[in-house]
């Protein structure tokens, strides 16, 4: 079989982390005594506003840039504590599927995430995922984050695989555009439609969408033929 590369996004693709992100932001607002939204309100905001703009939205005063930087640092501190261990979890069947793919000869596996690299490493270490993947890249490991193609191009170059033999699996518009930018195969997982952002734009780009782990396995099998 020709060498293949399968690249997974992390948040919303391998693991549910949405609640952890929302609670971490709420924790920062509570810590600095700003207005605190409900969990549902925060869940709805994620993906529509940057973290800095969320902090500005709920601040009790106009925030200086240094205050925002401090609040973002606190976010990563809260997230990287035991919070993710409580509220993050693997989507049903995804880890078993990754293990199955890992056993196939001539297939390289990678994670390409826009998550802060140190935080991604913390979670990968905690869940002992390193041995399933040949490469694991977070935000600081690439020249520019998705949808920029630099991360995918670096992985393809490292694995000596072209775009025709590369598959990106993700859940967001950034993932889809990254795949389009390198002209590789793409699968959009829709595990959490309630958190899906940019639905109309994604629909107009007409990606192949999978709703279940069984559908994902079928499409991966087709790619590997």
WOGITA-V690595 format. One record per helix or strand. SS is the DSSP state (H for helix, E for strand). FROM is the first residue (numbers start at 1). TO is the last residue. If there is no record, write none. Layout:
# WOGITA-V690595
ss: (SS | SS)
from: (FROM | FROM)
to: (TO | TO)
This chain:
# WOGITA-V690595
ss: (E | E | E | H | H | E | E | H | H | E | H | E | H | H | E | H | H | H | E | H | E | H | H | E | H)
from: (4 | 11 | 15 | 18 | 39 | 46 | 49 | 51 | 65 | 89 | 94 | 107 | 117 | 130 | 135 | 139 | 150 | 163 | 166 | 173 | 185 | 193 | 199 | 208 | 213)
to: (8 | 11 | 16 | 31 | 45 | 46 | 49 | 58 | 87 | 90 | 102 | 112 | 126 | 132 | 137 | 141 | 159 | 165 | 170 | 182 | 189 | 195 | 205 | 210 | 224)
